[in-house]
Amino acid sequence: MKRLALILSALLALSACAVPTQPVNEELLDLGDFQLGHNIVVAPDIQMGPLSREASTEDWIASMKNAVDARFGRYEGTRLVHFGVNIGGYVLAAPGVPLVVSPKSVLIITVTAWDDRAGGKFNKEPREIIVLESFSGSTLVGTGYTMSAEEQMANLTYNAAKAMEKWLHENRACLVDNVPPEVLASCWKKTKDNKGREALELQ
């Protein structure tokens, strides 16, 4: 728990280049034979980080489920994949925080993908995903002033679902039939969000 709190505290101060928020009409990625099955989101131990707006667990779950449905419902493959998403912690930039702090909104989740056909997990260990809000001119003064909590949540869960899509794309070779053993052994190895952790080390 202390480790998660430290991650949230450090990520609060991150800054990054502008990344425009896109609607989910982006080009489909190669996800093998993927088709979305169950979309299960839980948050039994969700933690709110420092200097954050408060948001209900129910709202977080609904926002994450909507983001997953919107992004992955576009795929029409033949292999059902079920998601189990655990929301671990968040920061929603709050109004009234001094601009010099420049807080950024953050979301931390872990994801498990289940193979319906085999009746087991694709990834033995949950995949950690850490995302920050998409940046725009308004972010320079803090989204706590320019966005509602619901808009901030939608921004973060959109980015989290997009990161999930990229993760599946990286493991697409194991989302088809008759995967050779040597290929199967190479999939689902990453469990930590190294990019997010590297950003922390630079602080």
JONORPE-V534892 format. One record per backbone hydrogen bond with DSSP energy under -1.0 kcal/mol. NH is the residue of the N-H (numbers start at 0). CO is the residue of the C=O. E is the energy in kcal/mol with one decimal. If there is no record, write none. Layout:
BEGIN
nh=NH co=CO e=E
nh=NH co=CO e=E
END
This chain:
BEGIN
nh=4 co=0 e=-2.1
nh=5 co=1 e=-2.2
nh=6 co=2 e=-2.2
nh=7 co=3 e=-2.4
nh=8 co=4 e=-2.3
nh=9 co=5 e=-2.5
nh=10 co=6 e=-2.7
nh=11 co=7 e=-1.3
nh=12 co=9 e=-1.3
nh=13 co=10 e=-1.5
nh=24 co=22 e=-2.4
nh=32 co=174 e=-2.7
nh=33 co=30 e=-1.3
nh=34 co=78 e=-1.9
nh=36 co=80 e=-2.9
nh=39 co=82 e=-2.5
nh=41 co=84 e=-3.0
nh=46 co=87 e=-1.6
nh=48 co=89 e=-3.4
nh=52 co=91 e=-2.7
nh=59 co=55 e=-2.0
nh=60 co=56 e=-2.5
nh=61 co=57 e=-2.4
nh=62 co=58 e=-2.5
nh=63 co=59 e=-2.5
nh=64 co=60 e=-2.5
nh=65 co=61 e=-2.3
nh=66 co=62 e=-2.0
nh=67 co=63 e=-2.3
nh=68 co=64 e=-2.6
nh=69 co=65 e=-2.5
nh=70 co=66 e=-1.9
nh=71 co=67 e=-2.8
nh=72 co=68 e=-1.9
nh=74 co=71 e=-1.4
nh=76 co=33 e=-1.9
nh=78 co=32 e=-3.2
nh=80 co=34 e=-2.6
nh=81 co=113 e=-2.1
nh=82 co=37 e=-2.8
nh=83 co=111 e=-2.5
nh=84 co=39 e=-3.1
nh=85 co=109 e=-2.9
nh=86 co=41 e=-2.7
nh=87 co=107 e=-2.3
nh=88 co=107 e=-1.5
nh=89 co=46 e=-2.1
nh=90 co=105 e=-2.4
nh=100 co=97 e=-1.7
nh=103 co=11 e=-1.4
nh=105 co=90 e=-2.3
nh=106 co=130 e=-2.4
nh=107 co=88 e=-2.6
nh=108 co=128 e=-2.6
nh=109 co=85 e=-2.0
nh=110 co=126 e=-2.1
nh=111 co=83 e=-2.2
nh=113 co=81 e=-3.1
nh=114 co=119 e=-3.3
nh=115 co=79 e=-1.9
nh=118 co=114 e=-2.0
nh=119 co=114 e=-1.2
nh=121 co=112 e=-3.3
nh=126 co=110 e=-3.0
nh=127 co=190 e=-3.2
nh=128 co=108 e=-2.8
nh=130 co=106 e=-2.5
nh=132 co=104 e=-1.6
nh=138 co=135 e=-1.1
nh=139 co=136 e=-1.2
nh=140 co=137 e=-1.3
nh=141 co=138 e=-1.1
nh=144 co=141 e=-1.7
nh=146 co=142 e=-2.8
nh=151 co=147 e=-2.3
nh=152 co=148 e=-2.5
nh=153 co=149 e=-2.3
nh=154 co=150 e=-2.2
nh=155 co=151 e=-2.3
nh=156 co=152 e=-3.0
nh=157 co=153 e=-2.0
nh=158 co=154 e=-1.8
nh=159 co=155 e=-2.3
nh=160 co=156 e=-2.5
nh=161 co=157 e=-2.0
nh=162 co=158 e=-2.0
nh=163 co=159 e=-2.0
nh=164 co=160 e=-2.2
nh=165 co=161 e=-2.0
nh=166 co=162 e=-2.1
nh=167 co=163 e=-2.3
nh=168 co=164 e=-2.3
nh=169 co=165 e=-2.1
nh=171 co=168 e=-1.4
nh=173 co=170 e=-1.9
nh=174 co=171 e=-2.0
nh=183 co=179 e=-2.6
nh=184 co=180 e=-2.1
nh=185 co=182 e=-1.2
nh=186 co=183 e=-1.0
nh=193 co=191 e=-1.6
nh=196 co=192 e=-2.2
nh=197 co=193 e=-2.8
nh=198 co=194 e=-2.0
nh=199 co=195 e=-1.5
nh=200 co=196 e=-1.8
nh=201 co=197 e=-1.1
nh=202 co=199 e=-1.4
END
